[in-house]
């Protein structure tokens, strides 16, 4: 580990730097695994959501309809995924995890790094950066070097919902176990549940309303 003299990005910076971020992600996806030694983890957001639901269920006790809806939603979103190559992803592309030193961008905080598909990183970036439809189109076309097919777009749209839901549920679990100064995990969960619902209703299969916590 070493110090990087740079600034963390904001949501607007993610949108403004798509052309710079995509090559960084591609390098992560294509090259990073070659430097790993020993066992590596995997990351599948739908499993993470189901596991968070189990943790929350154990803490709350009883039958929780809210958590059941989240798990049902995760199942529906998982069914929309197309087969894609396995790559080594970052899986936590919050604006604060991208640094700009004035010359290049850096990815930091690899806690969720592991093998998965590129689609989560792309959708996670778009969800955390509040990308417009034009931003998302540019992101997909830049990464895949071709216009997005209907199947690819469907996969991406569903993964955006899953990304926002995972972030919301992470905040719910964190509210039970963490007490970081200045961190409002309940507010963070509410914010990302709103993002989840908005993205869910924007998909062709989005016919359900999620209850907020």
C-alpha positions in Angstrom: 0.0 0.0 0.0 1.1 3.6 -0.6 -0.2 7.1 -0.6 -1.8 8.5 -3.8 -1.8 12.3 -4.0 -5.1 12.9 -5.7 -8.8 13.7 -5.2 -11.8 11.3 -5.0 -14.4 11.7 -7.6 -18.0 12.9 -7.1 -21.1 11.5 -8.9 -20.8 14.2 -11.6 -17.1 13.3 -12.2 -18.1 9.7 -12.9 -20.5 10.9 -15.7 -17.9 13.3 -17.0 -15.1 10.7 -17.2 -16.6 7.7 -18.9 -14.0 7.7 -21.6 -11.3 7.5 -18.9 -13.0 5.1 -16.6 -13.8 2.4 -19.2 -10.1 1.6 -20.0 -9.4 1.5 -16.3 -12.2 -1.1 -15.8 -11.1 -3.0 -18.8 -7.5 -3.3 -17.4 -8.9 -4.5 -14.1 -11.1 -7.0 -15.8 -8.5 -8.4 -18.2 -5.2 -8.1 -16.3 -5.6 -8.0 -12.6 -6.3 -11.7 -12.0 -2.9 -12.5 -13.5 -1.3 -10.9 -10.5 -3.3 -12.9 -7.9 -1.7 -15.6 -5.8 -3.7 -18.3 -4.0 -7.5 -18.7 -3.7 -9.7 -15.9 -5.0 -13.2 -14.9 -4.1 -16.3 -14.6 -6.4 -18.9 -11.9 -6.4 -22.5 -12.6 -7.5 -24.7 -9.8 -6.5 -27.9 -11.9 -6.3 -26.3 -14.2 -3.8 -25.1 -11.2 -1.8 -28.7 -9.8 -1.7 -30.1 -13.2 -0.6 -27.4 -13.5 2.1 -28.1 -9.9 3.4 -31.7 -10.8 3.6 -30.9 -13.9 5.8 -28.8 -11.7 8.1 -31.6 -9.1 8.4 -34.2 -11.8 8.8 -32.3 -13.4 11.7 -32.0 -10.0 13.4 -35.6 -9.0 12.9 -37.2 -12.3 13.6 -40.6 -13.5 12.2 -41.8 -13.4 8.7 -40.7 -10.2 7.0 -42.6 -9.4 3.8 -40.2 -6.6 2.9 -37.2 -8.9 2.8 -39.2 -11.5 0.9 -40.0 -8.9 -1.7 -36.3 -8.1 -2.0 -35.3 -11.7 -2.5 -38.1 -12.2 -5.0 -36.9 -9.2 -6.9 -33.3 -10.5 -6.9 -34.5 -13.8 -8.4 -36.4 -11.9 -11.1 -33.4 -9.7 -11.9 -31.0 -12.7 -12.0 -33.3 -14.4 -14.5 -32.7 -11.5 -16.9 -28.9 -12.0 -17.0 -27.3 -13.2 -20.2 -24.1 -15.4 -20.2 -21.0 -13.3 -20.2 -17.3 -14.1 -19.7 -15.9 -14.3 -16.2 -13.6 -11.5 -15.3 -12.0 -10.1 -12.2 -14.1 -7.1 -11.1 -13.9 -4.3 -8.5 -17.7 -4.5 -7.5 -17.8 -1.3 -5.4 -17.6 1.6 -7.8 -18.8 4.4 -5.6 -17.4 7.8 -6.6 -15.1 7.9 -3.6 -13.4 4.7 -4.8 -12.0 6.4 -7.9 -9.0 8.8 -7.4 -7.7 11.3 -9.9 -4.0 12.3 -9.4 -4.2 14.8 -12.3 -2.6 12.4 -14.8 -4.4 9.1 -14.3 -7.3 7.4 -12.5 -6.9 4.9 -9.7 -9.3 2.3 -8.3 -9.1 1.9 -4.5 -10.8 -0.2 -1.9 -10.7 -3.7 -3.4 -12.7 -5.3 -0.5 -15.3 -6.7 -2.9 -12.9 -7.6 -5.6 -13.5 -11.0 -7.1 -14.5 -13.0 -10.1 -17.8 -12.2 -11.7 -19.0 -10.6 -14.9 -18.2 -7.2 -16.2 -21.9 -6.3 -16.2 -22.0 -5.6 -12.4 -19.1 -3.1 -12.6 -20.8 -1.3 -15.5 -24.2 -1.2 -13.9 -22.7 -0.3 -10.5 -20.9 2.6 -12.0 -24.1 3.8 -13.8 -26.2 3.3 -10.7 -23.8 5.1 -8.3 -23.2 7.9 -10.8 -26.9 8.6 -11.6 -26.1 8.2 -15.3 -28.6 9.5 -17.9 -29.7 7.2 -20.7 -27.2 8.9 -23.0 -24.4 8.3 -20.4 -25.4 4.6 -20.1 -25.4 4.2 -23.9 -21.9 5.8 -24.1 -20.7 3.5 -21.3 -21.9 0.3 -22.9 -20.8 1.2 -26.4 -17.4 2.3 -25.2 -16.8 -0.8 -23.2 -18.1 -3.4 -25.7 -17.0 -1.4 -28.8 -20.3 -1.8 -30.5 -24.0 -0.8 -30.1 -25.7 -2.6 -27.2 -28.0 -5.4 -28.3 -31.5 -5.8 -26.8 -30.2 -8.7 -24.7 -27.2 -6.7 -23.4 -29.4 -3.8 -22.6 -31.9 -6.0 -20.7 -29.0 -7.5 -18.7 -27.6 -4.1 -17.9 -31.0 -2.6 -16.9 -31.7 -5.5 -14.5 -28.2 -5.3 -13.0 -28.6 -1.6 -12.3 -31.6 -2.5 -10.1 -29.6 -5.2 -8.3 -26.7 -2.9 -7.7 -28.9 -0.3 -6.0 -30.7 -2.9 -4.0 -27.4 -4.4 -2.8 -26.2 -1.0 -1.7 -29.4 -0.4 0.2 -29.3 -3.7 2.0 -25.6 -3.3 2.8 -26.6 0.0 4.6 -29.4 -1.9 6.5 -26.9 -4.5 7.7 -24.4 -1.8 8.5 -26.9 0.1 10.6 -27.1 -2.9 12.9 -23.4 -3.4 13.4 -21.5 -0.1 12.6 -21.4 3.3 14.3 -19.0 5.3 12.1 -18.9 9.1 13.0 -21.0 11.1 10.4 -22.4 8.0 8.7 -26.2 7.8 8.5 -26.7 4.2 7.2 -30.5 4.5 7.5 -30.6 7.5 5.2 -28.2 5.8 2.8 -30.5 2.8 2.7 -33.6 5.0 2.1 -31.7 6.8 -0.7 -30.7 3.5 -2.5 -34.2 2.0 -2.0 -35.5 5.0 -3.9 -33.0 4.4 -6.6 -33.9 0.7 -6.7 -37.6 1.4 -7.1 -37.0 4.0 -9.8 -34.7 1.7 -11.8 -37.1 -1.2 -11.3 -40.0 0.7 -12.7 -37.8 1.8 -15.7 -37.3 -1.8 -16.8 -39.7 -3.8 -19.0 -40.5 -6.2 -16.1 -40.7 -3.5 -13.5 -44.3 -4.0 -12.2 -43.7 -4.2 -8.5 -43.3 -1.5 -5.8 -40.7 -1.9 -3.1 -41.5 -0.8 0.4 -38.9 1.4 2.0 -37.4 0.5 5.4 
